[in-house]
Amino acid sequence: MGSGLVFVFYQVYVRVWAAPVRQADGSLILWLGGAANRNQDVFEQRFRKIAQEIESEVKVATGSGVPAQVPSPAGP
């Protein structure tokens, strides 16, 4: 029981997801989202780093110099 309580109170749950969405004009954008149950400041820094890495990979893959719109985890 003691080890179960330690696990429950010290386990950090982090979820990050990406969803491709087709807009009305036919273009494809990538929505990123995430959630963490603890230490949201560190999670936000990690999320921004992940978003920047994805953005740079998309630029290289598409060959476009147009920056992608990546929303902040806190909202617009």
Short mmCIF file of the C-alpha atoms (twelve columns), coordinates in Angstrom:
data_MODEL
# 
_entry.id   MODEL 
# 
loop_
_atom_site.group_PDB 
_atom_site.id 
_atom_site.type_symbol 
_atom_site.label_atom_id 
_atom_site.label_alt_id 
_atom_site.label_comp_id 
_atom_site.label_asym_id 
_atom_site.label_seq_id 
_atom_site.Cartn_x 
_atom_site.Cartn_y 
_atom_site.Cartn_z 
_atom_site.pdbx_PDB_model_num 
ATOM 1  C CA . MET A 1  0.000   0.000  0.000   1 
ATOM 2  C CA . GLY A 2  2.842   2.361  0.829   1 
ATOM 3  C CA . SER A 3  4.551   1.835  -2.510  1 
ATOM 4  C CA . GLY A 4  1.217   2.400  -4.275  1 
ATOM 5  C CA . LEU A 5  0.800   5.761  -2.543  1 
ATOM 6  C CA . VAL A 6  4.333   6.782  -3.437  1 
ATOM 7  C CA . PHE A 7  3.680   5.851  -7.062  1 
ATOM 8  C CA . VAL A 8  0.398   7.785  -7.203  1 
ATOM 9  C CA . PHE A 9  1.767   10.970 -5.666  1 
ATOM 10 C CA . TYR A 10 5.130   11.099 -7.472  1 
ATOM 11 C CA . GLN A 11 4.225   9.788  -10.924 1 
ATOM 12 C CA . VAL A 12 4.139   12.518 -13.575 1 
ATOM 13 C CA . TYR A 13 1.742   12.053 -16.473 1 
ATOM 14 C CA . VAL A 14 2.608   13.825 -19.712 1 
ATOM 15 C CA . ARG A 15 0.686   13.556 -22.977 1 
ATOM 16 C CA . VAL A 16 1.627   15.126 -26.300 1 
ATOM 17 C CA . TRP A 17 -0.353  14.650 -29.472 1 
ATOM 18 C CA . ALA A 18 -0.370  15.901 -33.047 1 
ATOM 19 C CA . ALA A 19 -3.293  15.910 -35.461 1 
ATOM 20 C CA . PRO A 20 -3.166  16.820 -39.162 1 
ATOM 21 C CA . VAL A 21 -6.164  18.962 -40.109 1 
ATOM 22 C CA . ARG A 22 -7.262  19.928 -43.611 1 
ATOM 23 C CA . GLN A 23 -8.490  23.513 -43.870 1 
ATOM 24 C CA . ALA A 24 -11.309 24.769 -46.075 1 
ATOM 25 C CA . ASP A 25 -8.842  25.899 -48.757 1 
ATOM 26 C CA . GLY A 26 -7.365  22.395 -48.960 1 
ATOM 27 C CA . SER A 27 -4.116  23.143 -47.149 1 
ATOM 28 C CA . LEU A 28 -2.961  20.846 -44.384 1 
ATOM 29 C CA . ILE A 29 -1.928  22.122 -40.953 1 
ATOM 30 C CA . LEU A 30 -0.664  20.261 -37.909 1 
ATOM 31 C CA . TRP A 31 -2.304  20.871 -34.558 1 
ATOM 32 C CA . LEU A 32 -0.153  20.131 -31.533 1 
ATOM 33 C CA . GLY A 33 -1.426  19.678 -28.019 1 
ATOM 34 C CA . GLY A 34 -0.273  18.405 -24.692 1 
ATOM 35 C CA . ALA A 35 -1.035  18.086 -21.021 1 
ATOM 36 C CA . ALA A 36 0.858   17.398 -17.825 1 
ATOM 37 C CA . ASN A 37 -0.443  16.853 -14.317 1 
ATOM 38 C CA . ARG A 38 2.572   18.440 -12.583 1 
ATOM 39 C CA . ASN A 39 5.316   20.960 -13.269 1 
ATOM 40 C CA . GLN A 40 3.545   22.786 -16.094 1 
ATOM 41 C CA . ASP A 41 6.374   25.339 -16.505 1 
ATOM 42 C CA . VAL A 42 8.926   22.682 -17.436 1 
ATOM 43 C CA . PHE A 43 6.338   20.952 -19.611 1 
ATOM 44 C CA . GLU A 44 5.683   24.192 -21.492 1 
ATOM 45 C CA . GLN A 45 9.413   24.607 -22.189 1 
ATOM 46 C CA . ARG A 46 9.672   21.018 -23.449 1 
ATOM 47 C CA . PHE A 47 6.514   21.416 -25.536 1 
ATOM 48 C CA . ARG A 48 7.861   24.569 -27.185 1 
ATOM 49 C CA . LYS A 49 11.127  22.775 -27.976 1 
ATOM 50 C CA . ILE A 50 9.209   19.863 -29.535 1 
ATOM 51 C CA . ALA A 51 7.085   22.313 -31.562 1 
ATOM 52 C CA . GLN A 52 10.203  24.127 -32.817 1 
ATOM 53 C CA . GLU A 53 11.834  20.838 -33.823 1 
ATOM 54 C CA . ILE A 54 8.705   19.761 -35.708 1 
ATOM 55 C CA . GLU A 55 8.484   23.159 -37.394 1 
ATOM 56 C CA . SER A 56 12.108  22.987 -38.551 1 
ATOM 57 C CA . GLU A 57 11.617  19.426 -39.860 1 
ATOM 58 C CA . VAL A 58 8.511   20.478 -41.783 1 
ATOM 59 C CA . LYS A 59 10.414  23.390 -43.344 1 
ATOM 60 C CA . VAL A 60 13.216  21.064 -44.445 1 
ATOM 61 C CA . ALA A 61 10.804  18.411 -45.753 1 
ATOM 62 C CA . THR A 62 8.664   20.855 -47.743 1 
ATOM 63 C CA . GLY A 63 11.519  23.115 -48.781 1 
ATOM 64 C CA . SER A 64 9.423   26.185 -48.019 1 
ATOM 65 C CA . GLY A 65 10.735  29.146 -46.116 1 
ATOM 66 C CA . VAL A 66 7.247   29.941 -44.876 1 
ATOM 67 C CA . PRO A 67 7.095   29.513 -41.099 1 
ATOM 68 C CA . ALA A 68 4.362   27.249 -39.804 1 
ATOM 69 C CA . GLN A 69 1.837   28.561 -37.329 1 
ATOM 70 C CA . VAL A 70 2.382   26.727 -34.031 1 
ATOM 71 C CA . PRO A 71 -0.015  27.773 -31.271 1 
ATOM 72 C CA . SER A 72 1.170   28.138 -27.719 1 
ATOM 73 C CA . PRO A 73 0.103   25.457 -25.225 1 
ATOM 74 C CA . ALA A 74 -1.494  28.192 -23.126 1 
ATOM 75 C CA . GLY A 75 -3.669  29.322 -26.021 1 
ATOM 76 C CA . PRO A 76 -3.526  32.160 -28.582 1 
# 
